[in-house]
Amino acid sequence: MNILGISEGFHDAAVCLLKDTKIYYASSSERYSGIKGDRWT
């Protein structure tokens, strides 16, 4: 089973993909924008 988790609150937006209870991919918007505490808008 695949589970996609998305967090886009007030700060530190992130995404995570789980495949059979194992983390397959995880990332936060800060890694791409270079802005600390960035949120996807």
PyMOL Python script that loads the backbone (N, CA, C, O; Angstrom):
from pymol import cmd

cmd.read_pdbstr("""\
ATOM      1  N   MET A   1       0.830  -1.166   0.000  1.00  0.00           N
ATOM      2  CA  MET A   1       0.000   0.000   0.000  1.00  0.00           C
ATOM      3  C   MET A   1       0.885   1.244   0.000  1.00  0.00           C
ATOM      4  O   MET A   1       1.881   1.300   0.721  1.00  0.00           O
ATOM      5  N   ASN A   2       0.526   2.226  -0.798  1.00  0.00           N
ATOM      6  CA  ASN A   2       1.247   3.492  -0.865  1.00  0.00           C
ATOM      7  C   ASN A   2       0.468   4.559  -0.107  1.00  0.00           C
ATOM      8  O   ASN A   2      -0.755   4.644  -0.223  1.00  0.00           O
ATOM      9  N   ILE A   3       1.178   5.369   0.665  1.00  0.00           N
ATOM     10  CA  ILE A   3       0.564   6.466   1.408  1.00  0.00           C
ATOM     11  C   ILE A   3       1.353   7.729   1.115  1.00  0.00           C
ATOM     12  O   ILE A   3       2.578   7.749   1.236  1.00  0.00           O
ATOM     13  N   LEU A   4       0.647   8.784   0.729  1.00  0.00           N
ATOM     14  CA  LEU A   4       1.267  10.073   0.466  1.00  0.00           C
ATOM     15  C   LEU A   4       0.847  11.035   1.568  1.00  0.00           C
ATOM     16  O   LEU A   4      -0.342  11.296   1.751  1.00  0.00           O
ATOM     17  N   GLY A   5       1.824  11.564   2.303  1.00  0.00           N
ATOM     18  CA  GLY A   5       1.548  12.530   3.361  1.00  0.00           C
ATOM     19  C   GLY A   5       2.005  13.906   2.931  1.00  0.00           C
ATOM     20  O   GLY A   5       3.125  14.080   2.450  1.00  0.00           O
ATOM     21  N   ILE A   6       1.122  14.892   3.107  1.00  0.00           N
ATOM     22  CA  ILE A   6       1.432  16.262   2.712  1.00  0.00           C
ATOM     23  C   ILE A   6       1.170  17.183   3.896  1.00  0.00           C
ATOM     24  O   ILE A   6       0.104  17.130   4.510  1.00  0.00           O
ATOM     25  N   SER A   7       2.139  18.022   4.209  1.00  0.00           N
ATOM     26  CA  SER A   7       1.995  19.014   5.272  1.00  0.00           C
ATOM     27  C   SER A   7       2.277  20.381   4.683  1.00  0.00           C
ATOM     28  O   SER A   7       3.380  20.629   4.195  1.00  0.00           O
ATOM     29  N   GLU A   8       1.299  21.270   4.720  1.00  0.00           N
ATOM     30  CA  GLU A   8       1.500  22.624   4.197  1.00  0.00           C
ATOM     31  C   GLU A   8       0.881  23.653   5.133  1.00  0.00           C
ATOM     32  O   GLU A   8       0.097  24.502   4.711  1.00  0.00           O
ATOM     33  N   GLY A   9       1.240  23.567   6.398  1.00  0.00           N
ATOM     34  CA  GLY A   9       0.708  24.480   7.407  1.00  0.00           C
ATOM     35  C   GLY A   9       1.298  25.870   7.294  1.00  0.00           C
ATOM     36  O   GLY A   9       1.559  26.359   6.194  1.00  0.00           O
ATOM     37  N   PHE A  10       1.506  26.502   8.437  1.00  0.00           N
ATOM     38  CA  PHE A  10       2.010  27.874   8.465  1.00  0.00           C
ATOM     39  C   PHE A  10       3.492  27.963   8.130  1.00  0.00           C
ATOM     40  O   PHE A  10       3.958  29.012   7.685  1.00  0.00           O
ATOM     41  N   HIS A  11       4.246  26.879   8.334  1.00  0.00           N
ATOM     42  CA  HIS A  11       5.673  26.870   8.017  1.00  0.00           C
ATOM     43  C   HIS A  11       6.136  25.436   7.827  1.00  0.00           C
ATOM     44  O   HIS A  11       5.440  24.495   8.207  1.00  0.00           O
ATOM     45  N   ASP A  12       7.301  25.273   7.244  1.00  0.00           N
ATOM     46  CA  ASP A  12       7.929  23.958   7.051  1.00  0.00           C
ATOM     47  C   ASP A  12       7.059  22.970   6.272  1.00  0.00           C
ATOM     48  O   ASP A  12       6.774  21.877   6.761  1.00  0.00           O
ATOM     49  N   ALA A  13       6.640  23.343   5.077  1.00  0.00           N
ATOM     50  CA  ALA A  13       5.869  22.449   4.225  1.00  0.00           C
ATOM     51  C   ALA A  13       6.719  21.241   3.844  1.00  0.00           C
ATOM     52  O   ALA A  13       7.923  21.365   3.623  1.00  0.00           O
ATOM     53  N   ALA A  14       6.077  20.059   3.767  1.00  0.00           N
ATOM     54  CA  ALA A  14       6.825  18.836   3.473  1.00  0.00           C
ATOM     55  C   ALA A  14       5.916  17.800   2.819  1.00  0.00           C
ATOM     56  O   ALA A  14       4.690  17.908   2.851  1.00  0.00           O
ATOM     57  N   VAL A  15       6.558  16.787   2.222  1.00  0.00           N
ATOM     58  CA  VAL A  15       5.836  15.682   1.606  1.00  0.00           C
ATOM     59  C   VAL A  15       6.593  14.391   1.894  1.00  0.00           C
ATOM     60  O   VAL A  15       7.820  14.393   1.992  1.00  0.00           O
ATOM     61  N   CYS A  16       5.857  13.286   2.031  1.00  0.00           N
ATOM     62  CA  CYS A  16       6.472  11.995   2.324  1.00  0.00           C
ATOM     63  C   CYS A  16       5.681  10.895   1.617  1.00  0.00           C
ATOM     64  O   CYS A  16       4.450  10.910   1.633  1.00  0.00           O
ATOM     65  N   LEU A  17       6.371   9.955   1.008  1.00  0.00           N
ATOM     66  CA  LEU A  17       5.736   8.814   0.363  1.00  0.00           C
ATOM     67  C   LEU A  17       6.165   7.544   1.080  1.00  0.00           C
ATOM     68  O   LEU A  17       7.358   7.257   1.180  1.00  0.00           O
ATOM     69  N   LEU A  18       5.196   6.784   1.578  1.00  0.00           N
ATOM     70  CA  LEU A  18       5.458   5.514   2.255  1.00  0.00           C
ATOM     71  C   LEU A  18       5.032   4.370   1.352  1.00  0.00           C
ATOM     72  O   LEU A  18       3.971   4.427   0.731  1.00  0.00           O
ATOM     73  N   LYS A  19       5.850   3.336   1.277  1.00  0.00           N
ATOM     74  CA  LYS A  19       5.510   2.110   0.558  1.00  0.00           C
ATOM     75  C   LYS A  19       5.641   0.955   1.528  1.00  0.00           C
ATOM     76  O   LYS A  19       6.746   0.619   1.955  1.00  0.00           O
ATOM     77  N   ASP A  20       4.525   0.347   1.878  1.00  0.00           N
ATOM     78  CA  ASP A  20       4.504  -0.787   2.808  1.00  0.00           C
ATOM     79  C   ASP A  20       5.252  -0.478   4.100  1.00  0.00           C
ATOM     80  O   ASP A  20       6.143  -1.230   4.493  1.00  0.00           O
ATOM     81  N   THR A  21       4.903   0.610   4.756  1.00  0.00           N
ATOM     82  CA  THR A  21       5.445   1.074   6.043  1.00  0.00           C
ATOM     83  C   THR A  21       6.903   1.523   5.989  1.00  0.00           C
ATOM     84  O   THR A  21       7.496   1.760   7.042  1.00  0.00           O
ATOM     85  N   LYS A  22       7.497   1.647   4.821  1.00  0.00           N
ATOM     86  CA  LYS A  22       8.872   2.141   4.700  1.00  0.00           C
ATOM     87  C   LYS A  22       8.863   3.473   3.961  1.00  0.00           C
ATOM     88  O   LYS A  22       8.117   3.657   2.999  1.00  0.00           O
ATOM     89  N   ILE A  23       9.702   4.400   4.421  1.00  0.00           N
ATOM     90  CA  ILE A  23       9.781   5.708   3.772  1.00  0.00           C
ATOM     91  C   ILE A  23      10.501   5.558   2.436  1.00  0.00           C
ATOM     92  O   ILE A  23      11.664   5.158   2.389  1.00  0.00           O
ATOM     93  N   TYR A  24       9.794   5.883   1.344  1.00  0.00           N
ATOM     94  CA  TYR A  24      10.359   5.790   0.007  1.00  0.00           C
ATOM     95  C   TYR A  24      10.945   7.139  -0.414  1.00  0.00           C
ATOM     96  O   TYR A  24      11.986   7.194  -1.069  1.00  0.00           O
ATOM     97  N   TYR A  25      10.269   8.221  -0.034  1.00  0.00           N
ATOM     98  CA  TYR A  25      10.724   9.562  -0.385  1.00  0.00           C
ATOM     99  C   TYR A  25      10.198  10.553   0.651  1.00  0.00           C
ATOM    100  O   TYR A  25       9.051  10.443   1.084  1.00  0.00           O
ATOM    101  N   ALA A  26      11.014  11.504   1.044  1.00  0.00           N
ATOM    102  CA  ALA A  26      10.592  12.581   1.946  1.00  0.00           C
ATOM    103  C   ALA A  26      11.384  13.835   1.614  1.00  0.00           C
ATOM    104  O   ALA A  26      12.583  13.769   1.340  1.00  0.00           O
ATOM    105  N   SER A  27      10.706  14.981   1.639  1.00  0.00           N
ATOM    106  CA  SER A  27      11.383  16.229   1.325  1.00  0.00           C
ATOM    107  C   SER A  27      10.595  17.400   1.897  1.00  0.00           C
ATOM    108  O   SER A  27       9.396  17.293   2.157  1.00  0.00           O
ATOM    109  N   SER A  28      11.289  18.516   2.089  1.00  0.00           N
ATOM    110  CA  SER A  28      10.622  19.738   2.530  1.00  0.00           C
ATOM    111  C   SER A  28      10.920  20.856   1.535  1.00  0.00           C
ATOM    112  O   SER A  28      11.936  20.828   0.841  1.00  0.00           O
ATOM    113  N   SER A  29      10.029  21.831   1.476  1.00  0.00           N
ATOM    114  CA  SER A  29      10.186  22.915   0.497  1.00  0.00           C
ATOM    115  C   SER A  29      11.440  23.746   0.759  1.00  0.00           C
ATOM    116  O   SER A  29      11.989  24.351  -0.162  1.00  0.00           O
ATOM    117  N   GLU A  30      11.890  23.778   2.003  1.00  0.00           N
ATOM    118  CA  GLU A  30      13.091  24.547   2.361  1.00  0.00           C
ATOM    119  C   GLU A  30      14.321  24.085   1.577  1.00  0.00           C
ATOM    120  O   GLU A  30      15.195  24.895   1.268  1.00  0.00           O
ATOM    121  N   ARG A  31      14.396  22.802   1.255  1.00  0.00           N
ATOM    122  CA  ARG A  31      15.549  22.265   0.525  1.00  0.00           C
ATOM    123  C   ARG A  31      15.620  22.816  -0.898  1.00  0.00           C
ATOM    124  O   ARG A  31      16.709  22.924  -1.461  1.00  0.00           O
ATOM    125  N   TYR A  32      14.483  23.164  -1.481  1.00  0.00           N
ATOM    126  CA  TYR A  32      14.456  23.652  -2.862  1.00  0.00           C
ATOM    127  C   TYR A  32      14.487  25.176  -2.952  1.00  0.00           C
ATOM    128  O   TYR A  32      15.074  25.730  -3.882  1.00  0.00           O
ATOM    129  N   SER A  33      13.862  25.852  -1.998  1.00  0.00           N
ATOM    130  CA  SER A  33      13.789  27.312  -2.059  1.00  0.00           C
ATOM    131  C   SER A  33      14.967  27.998  -1.380  1.00  0.00           C
ATOM    132  O   SER A  33      15.336  29.113  -1.748  1.00  0.00           O
ATOM    133  N   GLY A  34      15.564  27.326  -0.377  1.00  0.00           N
ATOM    134  CA  GLY A  34      16.649  27.937   0.376  1.00  0.00           C
ATOM    135  C   GLY A  34      16.176  28.923   1.436  1.00  0.00           C
ATOM    136  O   GLY A  34      16.989  29.596   2.071  1.00  0.00           O
ATOM    137  N   ILE A  35      14.852  29.010   1.629  1.00  0.00           N
ATOM    138  CA  ILE A  35      14.271  29.917   2.613  1.00  0.00           C
ATOM    139  C   ILE A  35      13.902  29.125   3.863  1.00  0.00           C
ATOM    140  O   ILE A  35      13.096  28.198   3.792  1.00  0.00           O
ATOM    141  N   LYS A  36      14.488  29.485   5.012  1.00  0.00           N
ATOM    142  CA  LYS A  36      14.231  28.760   6.246  1.00  0.00           C
ATOM    143  C   LYS A  36      12.756  28.864   6.630  1.00  0.00           C
ATOM    144  O   LYS A  36      12.185  29.955   6.628  1.00  0.00           O
ATOM    145  N   GLY A  37      12.136  27.716   6.963  1.00  0.00           N
ATOM    146  CA  GLY A  37      10.734  27.688   7.363  1.00  0.00           C
ATOM    147  C   GLY A  37       9.780  27.975   6.217  1.00  0.00           C
ATOM    148  O   GLY A  37       8.657  28.423   6.449  1.00  0.00           O
ATOM    149  N   ASP A  38      10.205  27.727   4.981  1.00  0.00           N
ATOM    150  CA  ASP A  38       9.403  28.036   3.796  1.00  0.00           C
ATOM    151  C   ASP A  38       8.111  27.232   3.767  1.00  0.00           C
ATOM    152  O   ASP A  38       8.045  26.116   4.282  1.00  0.00           O
ATOM    153  N   ARG A  39       7.095  27.812   3.164  1.00  0.00           N
ATOM    154  CA  ARG A  39       5.838  27.100   2.944  1.00  0.00           C
ATOM    155  C   ARG A  39       5.497  27.178   1.463  1.00  0.00           C
ATOM    156  O   ARG A  39       5.853  28.141   0.785  1.00  0.00           O
ATOM    157  N   TRP A  40       4.812  26.168   0.971  1.00  0.00           N
ATOM    158  CA  TRP A  40       4.407  26.160  -0.440  1.00  0.00           C
ATOM    159  C   TRP A  40       3.190  27.030  -0.589  1.00  0.00           C
ATOM    160  O   TRP A  40       2.170  26.806   0.061  1.00  0.00           O
ATOM    161  N   THR A  41       3.295  28.032  -1.450  1.00  0.00           N
ATOM    162  CA  THR A  41       2.143  28.902  -1.689  1.00  0.00           C
ATOM    163  C   THR A  41       1.898  29.026  -3.159  1.00  0.00           C
ATOM    164  O   THR A  41       0.969  29.718  -3.574  1.00  0.00           O
TER     165      THR A  41
END
""", "prot")
cmd.dss("prot")
cmd.show_as("cartoon", "prot")
cmd.util.cbc("prot")
cmd.orient("prot")
